[in-house]
Amino acid sequence: MTTLAASGETIFGPVGAGGLALVLTALLVFGIKGKGKVKFGTRAAGIVAFLAGTSYAAAGQIWANPEKITSQGLTGFGVGTGGGPLGNVGLGAVALLLVVIALTAPLTAVTSGVLGMVAAFVFPAAGAGSVFAVPTEFAAAVLIIGGA
């Protein structure tokens, strides 16, 4: 008898957080390039990038570097410190700015991917009680179902 999921495993077999990060990164890169059977538009690129960024947080190790770079960039602008060059800008304001850009700016698949990746790191940092925690928790639930 064949089962779809044994205890503790998914239908894909053991995937792991690092494996899922690797697969989603490959999907993002090849989907944005669009030379094969899949060509991402702006929406798909942003969603896959957000999922990939969320998987990076779970995978750790080398996958944590994009989050560190984003965090350093925000720190460089004084975000969350109360006295940066832009004044008192909190992480909630940055998360809201990312939403405004996603909804109003003319994006390509590449810029949408970058925006989705940055949002995957900024949204959880805005706080567990914020409205930005909802897409992060949803993405994490999807990834857990998928095998991370």
C-alpha positions in Angstrom: 0.0 0.0 0.0 1.3 3.5 -0.9 0.6 6.4 1.3 0.9 10.1 0.3 2.6 11.1 3.5 4.2 8.9 6.1 4.5 10.2 9.6 6.9 13.2 9.6 7.4 13.2 5.8 5.7 14.9 2.9 4.6 13.6 -0.5 8.0 14.7 -1.9 10.0 12.7 0.7 12.5 14.5 2.9 12.9 18.1 1.6 14.3 20.1 4.5 14.3 23.9 4.9 17.5 24.3 3.0 16.3 22.1 0.2 13.1 24.1 -0.1 15.0 27.4 -0.1 17.2 25.9 -3.0 14.1 24.8 -5.0 12.3 28.1 -4.6 15.4 30.1 -5.5 15.8 28.0 -8.7 12.1 28.5 -9.5 12.5 32.2 -8.9 15.6 32.6 -11.1 14.4 30.4 -14.0 10.8 31.8 -13.8 12.0 35.4 -14.0 14.4 34.5 -16.9 11.5 32.8 -18.7 13.6 30.9 -21.2 11.9 27.6 -20.4 8.2 26.7 -20.1 7.6 29.1 -17.2 7.7 32.9 -17.5 6.8 34.8 -14.4 4.9 38.1 -14.5 5.2 40.6 -11.7 2.7 39.0 -9.4 4.1 35.5 -9.6 7.7 36.7 -9.2 6.7 38.7 -6.1 4.9 35.7 -4.5 7.6 33.2 -5.2 10.3 35.7 -3.9 8.3 36.2 -0.7 8.0 32.4 -0.3 11.7 32.0 -1.0 12.6 34.7 1.5 10.4 33.1 4.1 12.1 29.8 3.5 15.6 31.5 3.9 14.7 32.4 7.5 13.9 28.8 8.3 16.9 27.4 6.5 19.5 29.6 8.2 23.2 29.2 7.5 24.1 30.7 4.0 20.4 31.3 3.4 20.4 33.9 6.2 22.7 36.3 4.2 20.0 38.1 2.2 18.2 38.9 5.4 21.4 40.2 7.0 22.0 42.4 4.0 18.5 43.8 4.2 18.9 44.4 7.9 22.2 46.2 7.5 20.7 48.4 4.8 17.8 49.4 7.0 20.2 50.0 9.9 22.3 52.2 7.6 19.2 54.4 7.0 18.6 54.5 10.7 15.3 52.6 10.5 14.0 51.8 14.0 16.7 53.8 15.8 14.6 57.0 16.2 17.1 59.3 14.7 18.3 58.3 11.2 18.8 60.6 8.2 15.1 60.2 7.3 14.0 61.0 10.8 12.1 58.6 13.0 11.2 55.8 10.6 10.0 52.5 12.1 9.8 49.0 10.5 6.1 49.4 10.2 6.6 52.4 7.9 9.1 50.5 5.8 6.6 47.5 5.5 3.8 49.9 4.5 6.1 51.6 1.9 6.8 48.2 0.4 3.0 47.6 0.0 2.6 51.0 -1.5 5.4 50.4 -4.0 4.0 46.9 -4.9 0.5 48.4 -5.5 1.4 51.6 -7.3 4.9 51.4 -9.0 5.4 50.0 -12.5 7.3 46.8 -11.7 9.1 44.3 -13.8 9.4 40.6 -12.8 12.9 41.3 -11.5 11.9 44.4 -9.4 8.9 42.5 -8.1 11.1 39.6 -7.1 13.4 42.0 -5.2 10.5 43.7 -3.6 9.0 40.3 -2.5 12.3 39.2 -1.1 12.8 42.3 0.9 9.2 42.1 2.2 9.8 38.6 3.4 12.4 40.0 5.8 10.8 43.3 6.7 7.2 42.0 7.4 8.2 39.7 10.3 10.5 42.4 11.7 7.5 44.8 11.9 6.2 42.7 14.8 4.1 39.7 15.5 1.0 41.8 16.3 1.2 43.9 13.2 -1.0 43.4 10.1 2.2 42.4 8.2 2.5 39.2 10.3 -0.5 37.7 8.4 1.2 37.2 5.0 4.3 36.0 6.8 2.4 33.4 8.9 0.5 32.3 5.8 3.7 31.8 3.8 5.2 29.9 6.7 2.1 27.6 6.8 2.3 27.0 3.1 6.0 26.1 3.4 5.4 23.7 6.3 2.7 21.9 4.2 5.2 21.8 1.3 7.9 20.1 3.4 10.1 22.6 5.1 
